[in-house]
Amino acid sequence: MDTAKLELAAQRYRDAEKALDAARADLQAEAVAALRQTDERGAQATVARITGWTREYVRKLKNKADAEG
């Protein structure tokens, strides 16, 4: 068994997970910021379309951010 290749692949996977988590957090923050900057009708639908998230998820994300301050 080539454990060196396995260890390298495991490290790449962990690095990719960290990068994905950071990208998700950035995207969530930008989505909330976009919603807070406008009262435009359909803003949640626009964020949902751009992110690929459901309108329900976008609404919950905004409500959670508002509750946290």
Distance bins in CASP14 RR format, pairs under 12 A and 6 or more apart:
PFRMAT RR
TARGET T0000
AUTHOR 0000-0000-0000
RMODE 2
METHOD distances of the structure
MODEL  1
1 7 0 0 0 0 0 1 0 0 0 0 0
2 8 0 0 0 0 1 0 0 0 0 0 0
2 9 0 0 0 0 0 1 0 0 0 0 0
3 9 0 0 0 0 0 1 0 0 0 0 0
3 10 0 0 0 0 1 0 0 0 0 0 0
4 10 0 0 0 0 0 1 0 0 0 0 0
4 11 0 0 0 0 0 1 0 0 0 0 0
5 11 0 0 0 0 0 1 0 0 0 0 0
5 12 0 0 0 0 0 1 0 0 0 0 0
6 12 0 0 0 0 0 1 0 0 0 0 0
6 13 0 0 0 0 0 1 0 0 0 0 0
7 13 0 0 0 0 0 1 0 0 0 0 0
7 14 0 0 0 0 0 1 0 0 0 0 0
8 14 0 0 0 0 0 1 0 0 0 0 0
8 15 0 0 0 0 0 1 0 0 0 0 0
9 15 0 0 0 0 0 1 0 0 0 0 0
9 16 0 0 0 0 0 1 0 0 0 0 0
10 16 0 0 0 0 0 1 0 0 0 0 0
10 17 0 0 0 0 0 1 0 0 0 0 0
11 17 0 0 0 0 0 1 0 0 0 0 0
11 18 0 0 0 0 0 1 0 0 0 0 0
12 18 0 0 0 0 0 1 0 0 0 0 0
12 19 0 0 0 0 0 1 0 0 0 0 0
13 19 0 0 0 0 0 1 0 0 0 0 0
13 20 0 0 0 0 0 1 0 0 0 0 0
14 20 0 0 0 0 0 1 0 0 0 0 0
14 21 0 0 0 0 0 1 0 0 0 0 0
15 21 0 0 0 0 0 1 0 0 0 0 0
15 22 0 0 0 0 0 1 0 0 0 0 0
16 22 0 0 0 0 0 1 0 0 0 0 0
16 23 0 0 0 0 0 1 0 0 0 0 0
17 23 0 0 0 0 0 1 0 0 0 0 0
17 24 0 0 0 0 0 1 0 0 0 0 0
18 24 0 0 0 0 0 1 0 0 0 0 0
18 25 0 0 0 0 0 1 0 0 0 0 0
19 25 0 0 0 0 0 1 0 0 0 0 0
19 26 0 0 0 0 0 1 0 0 0 0 0
20 26 0 0 0 0 0 1 0 0 0 0 0
20 27 0 0 0 0 0 1 0 0 0 0 0
21 27 0 0 0 0 0 1 0 0 0 0 0
21 28 0 0 0 0 0 1 0 0 0 0 0
22 28 0 0 0 0 0 1 0 0 0 0 0
22 29 0 0 0 0 0 1 0 0 0 0 0
23 29 0 0 0 0 0 1 0 0 0 0 0
23 30 0 0 0 0 0 1 0 0 0 0 0
23 51 0 0 0 0 0 1 0 0 0 0 0
24 30 0 0 0 0 0 1 0 0 0 0 0
24 31 0 0 0 0 0 1 0 0 0 0 0
24 51 0 0 0 0 0 1 0 0 0 0 0
24 53 0 0 0 0 0 1 0 0 0 0 0
24 57 0 0 0 0 0 1 0 0 0 0 0
24 61 0 0 0 0 0 1 0 0 0 0 0
25 31 0 0 0 0 0 1 0 0 0 0 0
25 32 0 0 0 0 0 1 0 0 0 0 0
25 61 0 0 0 0 0 1 0 0 0 0 0
25 65 0 0 0 0 0 1 0 0 0 0 0
26 32 0 0 0 0 0 1 0 0 0 0 0
26 33 0 0 0 0 0 1 0 0 0 0 0
26 51 0 0 0 0 0 1 0 0 0 0 0
27 33 0 0 0 0 0 1 0 0 0 0 0
27 34 0 0 0 0 0 1 0 0 0 0 0
27 47 0 0 0 0 1 0 0 0 0 0 0
27 50 0 0 0 0 1 0 0 0 0 0 0
27 51 1 0 0 1 0 0 0 0 0 0 0
27 52 0 0 0 0 0 1 0 0 0 0 0
27 53 0 0 0 0 1 0 0 0 0 0 0
27 57 0 0 0 0 0 1 0 0 0 0 0
27 58 0 0 0 0 0 1 0 0 0 0 0
27 61 0 0 0 0 1 0 0 0 0 0 0
28 34 0 0 0 0 0 1 0 0 0 0 0
28 35 0 0 0 0 0 1 0 0 0 0 0
28 47 0 0 0 0 0 1 0 0 0 0 0
28 51 0 0 0 0 1 0 0 0 0 0 0
28 53 0 0 0 0 1 0 0 0 0 0 0
28 57 0 0 0 0 1 0 0 0 0 0 0
28 58 0 0 0 0 1 0 0 0 0 0 0
28 60 0 0 0 0 0 1 0 0 0 0 0
28 61 1 0 1 0 0 0 0 0 0 0 0
28 62 0 0 0 0 1 0 0 0 0 0 0
28 64 0 0 0 0 1 0 0 0 0 0 0
28 65 0 0 0 0 1 0 0 0 0 0 0
28 68 0 0 0 0 0 1 0 0 0 0 0
29 35 0 0 0 0 0 1 0 0 0 0 0
29 36 0 0 0 0 0 1 0 0 0 0 0
29 51 0 0 0 0 0 1 0 0 0 0 0
29 61 0 0 0 0 1 0 0 0 0 0 0
29 62 0 0 0 0 0 1 0 0 0 0 0
29 65 0 0 0 0 1 0 0 0 0 0 0
29 68 0 0 0 0 0 1 0 0 0 0 0
30 36 0 0 0 0 0 1 0 0 0 0 0
30 37 0 0 0 0 0 1 0 0 0 0 0
30 47 0 0 0 0 1 0 0 0 0 0 0
30 50 0 0 0 0 1 0 0 0 0 0 0
30 51 0 0 0 0 1 0 0 0 0 0 0
30 58 0 0 0 0 0 1 0 0 0 0 0
30 61 0 0 0 0 0 1 0 0 0 0 0
30 65 0 0 0 0 0 1 0 0 0 0 0
31 37 0 0 0 0 0 1 0 0 0 0 0
31 43 0 0 0 0 0 1 0 0 0 0 0
31 44 0 0 0 0 1 0 0 0 0 0 0
31 46 0 0 0 0 0 1 0 0 0 0 0
31 47 1 0 1 0 0 0 0 0 0 0 0
31 48 0 0 0 0 1 0 0 0 0 0 0
31 49 0 0 0 0 0 1 0 0 0 0 0
31 50 0 0 0 0 1 0 0 0 0 0 0
31 51 1 0 1 0 0 0 0 0 0 0 0
31 52 0 0 0 0 0 1 0 0 0 0 0
31 53 1 0 0 1 0 0 0 0 0 0 0
31 55 0 0 0 0 0 1 0 0 0 0 0
31 57 0 0 0 0 1 0 0 0 0 0 0
31 58 1 0 0 1 0 0 0 0 0 0 0
31 59 0 0 0 0 0 1 0 0 0 0 0
31 60 0 0 0 0 0 1 0 0 0 0 0
31 61 1 0 0 1 0 0 0 0 0 0 0
31 62 1 0 0 1 0 0 0 0 0 0 0
31 64 0 0 0 0 0 1 0 0 0 0 0
31 65 0 0 0 0 1 0 0 0 0 0 0
32 38 0 0 0 0 0 1 0 0 0 0 0
32 43 0 0 0 0 0 1 0 0 0 0 0
32 44 0 0 0 0 0 1 0 0 0 0 0
32 47 0 0 0 0 1 0 0 0 0 0 0
32 51 0 0 0 0 0 1 0 0 0 0 0
32 53 0 0 0 0 0 1 0 0 0 0 0
32 58 0 0 0 0 1 0 0 0 0 0 0
32 59 0 0 0 0 0 1 0 0 0 0 0
32 60 0 0 0 0 0 1 0 0 0 0 0
32 61 1 0 0 1 0 0 0 0 0 0 0
32 62 1 0 1 0 0 0 0 0 0 0 0
32 63 0 0 0 0 1 0 0 0 0 0 0
32 64 0 0 0 0 1 0 0 0 0 0 0
32 65 1 0 1 0 0 0 0 0 0 0 0
32 66 0 0 0 0 1 0 0 0 0 0 0
32 67 0 0 0 0 0 1 0 0 0 0 0
32 68 0 0 0 0 1 0 0 0 0 0 0
32 69 0 0 0 0 0 1 0 0 0 0 0
33 43 0 0 0 0 0 1 0 0 0 0 0
33 47 0 0 0 0 0 1 0 0 0 0 0
33 61 0 0 0 0 0 1 0 0 0 0 0
33 62 0 0 0 0 0 1 0 0 0 0 0
33 65 0 0 0 0 1 0 0 0 0 0 0
34 40 0 0 0 0 0 1 0 0 0 0 0
34 42 0 0 0 0 0 1 0 0 0 0 0
34 43 1 0 0 1 0 0 0 0 0 0 0
34 44 0 0 0 0 1 0 0 0 0 0 0
34 46 0 0 0 0 1 0 0 0 0 0 0
34 47 1 0 1 0 0 0 0 0 0 0 0
34 48 0 0 0 0 0 1 0 0 0 0 0
34 49 0 0 0 0 0 1 0 0 0 0 0
34 50 0 0 0 0 1 0 0 0 0 0 0
34 51 0 0 0 0 1 0 0 0 0 0 0
34 58 0 0 0 0 1 0 0 0 0 0 0
34 61 0 0 0 0 0 1 0 0 0 0 0
34 62 0 0 0 0 1 0 0 0 0 0 0
34 65 0 0 0 0 0 1 0 0 0 0 0
35 42 0 0 0 0 0 1 0 0 0 0 0
35 43 1 0 1 0 0 0 0 0 0 0 0
35 44 1 0 0 1 0 0 0 0 0 0 0
35 45 0 0 0 0 0 1 0 0 0 0 0
35 46 0 0 0 0 1 0 0 0 0 0 0
35 47 1 0 0 1 0 0 0 0 0 0 0
35 48 0 0 0 0 0 1 0 0 0 0 0
35 50 0 0 0 0 0 1 0 0 0 0 0
35 51 0 0 0 0 0 1 0 0 0 0 0
35 53 0 0 0 0 0 1 0 0 0 0 0
35 55 0 0 0 0 0 1 0 0 0 0 0
35 58 1 0 0 1 0 0 0 0 0 0 0
35 59 0 0 0 0 1 0 0 0 0 0 0
35 60 0 0 0 0 0 1 0 0 0 0 0
35 61 0 0 0 0 1 0 0 0 0 0 0
35 62 1 0 1 0 0 0 0 0 0 0 0
35 63 0 0 0 0 0 1 0 0 0 0 0
35 64 0 0 0 0 0 1 0 0 0 0 0
35 65 0 0 0 0 1 0 0 0 0 0 0
35 66 0 0 0 0 1 0 0 0 0 0 0
36 43 0 0 0 0 1 0 0 0 0 0 0
36 44 0 0 0 0 0 1 0 0 0 0 0
36 47 0 0 0 0 0 1 0 0 0 0 0
36 61 0 0 0 0 0 1 0 0 0 0 0
36 62 1 0 0 1 0 0 0 0 0 0 0
36 65 0 0 0 0 1 0 0 0 0 0 0
36 66 0 0 0 0 1 0 0 0 0 0 0
36 69 0 0 0 0 0 1 0 0 0 0 0
37 43 0 0 0 0 1 0 0 0 0 0 0
37 46 0 0 0 0 0 1 0 0 0 0 0
37 47 0 0 0 0 0 1 0 0 0 0 0
37 62 0 0 0 0 0 1 0 0 0 0 0
38 44 0 0 0 0 0 1 0 0 0 0 0
38 46 0 0 0 0 1 0 0 0 0 0 0
38 47 0 0 0 0 0 1 0 0 0 0 0
38 62 0 0 0 0 0 1 0 0 0 0 0
40 46 0 0 0 0 1 0 0 0 0 0 0
40 47 0 0 0 0 0 1 0 0 0 0 0
42 48 0 0 0 0 1 0 0 0 0 0 0
42 49 0 0 0 0 1 0 0 0 0 0 0
42 55 0 0 0 0 1 0 0 0 0 0 0
42 58 0 0 0 0 0 1 0 0 0 0 0
42 59 0 0 0 0 0 1 0 0 0 0 0
43 49 0 0 0 0 0 1 0 0 0 0 0
43 50 0 0 0 0 0 1 0 0 0 0 0
43 55 0 0 0 0 0 1 0 0 0 0 0
43 58 0 0 0 0 1 0 0 0 0 0 0
43 59 0 0 0 0 0 1 0 0 0 0 0
43 62 0 0 0 0 1 0 0 0 0 0 0
44 50 0 0 0 0 0 1 0 0 0 0 0
44 51 0 0 0 0 0 1 0 0 0 0 0
44 53 0 0 0 0 1 0 0 0 0 0 0
44 54 0 0 0 0 0 1 0 0 0 0 0
44 55 1 0 1 0 0 0 0 0 0 0 0
44 56 0 0 0 0 1 0 0 0 0 0 0
44 57 0 0 0 0 1 0 0 0 0 0 0
44 58 1 0 1 0 0 0 0 0 0 0 0
44 59 1 0 0 1 0 0 0 0 0 0 0
44 60 0 0 0 0 0 1 0 0 0 0 0
44 61 0 0 0 0 1 0 0 0 0 0 0
44 62 1 0 0 1 0 0 0 0 0 0 0
44 63 0 0 0 0 0 1 0 0 0 0 0
45 51 0 0 0 0 0 1 0 0 0 0 0
45 52 0 0 0 0 0 1 0 0 0 0 0
45 53 0 0 0 0 0 1 0 0 0 0 0
45 54 0 0 0 0 0 1 0 0 0 0 0
45 55 1 0 0 1 0 0 0 0 0 0 0
45 56 0 0 0 0 0 1 0 0 0 0 0
45 58 0 0 0 0 1 0 0 0 0 0 0
45 59 0 0 0 0 0 1 0 0 0 0 0
46 52 0 0 0 0 0 1 0 0 0 0 0
46 53 0 0 0 0 0 1 0 0 0 0 0
46 55 0 0 0 0 0 1 0 0 0 0 0
46 58 0 0 0 0 1 0 0 0 0 0 0
47 53 1 0 0 1 0 0 0 0 0 0 0
47 54 0 0 0 0 0 1 0 0 0 0 0
47 55 0 0 0 0 1 0 0 0 0 0 0
47 57 0 0 0 0 1 0 0 0 0 0 0
47 58 1 0 1 0 0 0 0 0 0 0 0
47 59 0 0 0 0 1 0 0 0 0 0 0
47 61 0 0 0 0 1 0 0 0 0 0 0
47 62 0 0 0 0 1 0 0 0 0 0 0
48 54 1 0 0 1 0 0 0 0 0 0 0
48 55 1 0 1 0 0 0 0 0 0 0 0
48 56 0 0 0 0 1 0 0 0 0 0 0
48 57 1 0 0 1 0 0 0 0 0 0 0
48 58 1 0 1 0 0 0 0 0 0 0 0
48 59 0 0 0 0 1 0 0 0 0 0 0
48 60 0 0 0 0 0 1 0 0 0 0 0
48 61 0 0 0 0 0 1 0 0 0 0 0
48 62 0 0 0 0 0 1 0 0 0 0 0
49 55 0 0 0 0 1 0 0 0 0 0 0
49 58 0 0 0 0 1 0 0 0 0 0 0
50 58 0 0 0 0 1 0 0 0 0 0 0
51 57 0 0 0 0 1 0 0 0 0 0 0
51 58 1 0 0 1 0 0 0 0 0 0 0
51 61 0 0 0 0 1 0 0 0 0 0 0
52 58 0 0 0 0 1 0 0 0 0 0 0
53 59 0 0 0 0 1 0 0 0 0 0 0
53 60 0 0 0 0 1 0 0 0 0 0 0
53 61 1 0 0 1 0 0 0 0 0 0 0
53 62 0 0 0 0 0 1 0 0 0 0 0
54 60 0 0 0 0 1 0 0 0 0 0 0
54 61 0 0 0 0 0 1 0 0 0 0 0
55 61 0 0 0 0 0 1 0 0 0 0 0
55 62 0 0 0 0 0 1 0 0 0 0 0
56 62 0 0 0 0 0 1 0 0 0 0 0
56 63 0 0 0 0 0 1 0 0 0 0 0
57 63 0 0 0 0 0 1 0 0 0 0 0
57 64 0 0 0 0 0 1 0 0 0 0 0
58 64 0 0 0 0 0 1 0 0 0 0 0
58 65 0 0 0 0 0 1 0 0 0 0 0
59 65 0 0 0 0 0 1 0 0 0 0 0
59 66 0 0 0 0 0 1 0 0 0 0 0
60 66 0 0 0 0 0 1 0 0 0 0 0
60 67 0 0 0 0 0 1 0 0 0 0 0
61 67 0 0 0 0 0 1 0 0 0 0 0
61 68 0 0 0 0 0 1 0 0 0 0 0
62 68 0 0 0 0 0 1 0 0 0 0 0
62 69 0 0 0 0 0 1 0 0 0 0 0
63 69 0 0 0 0 0 1 0 0 0 0 0
END
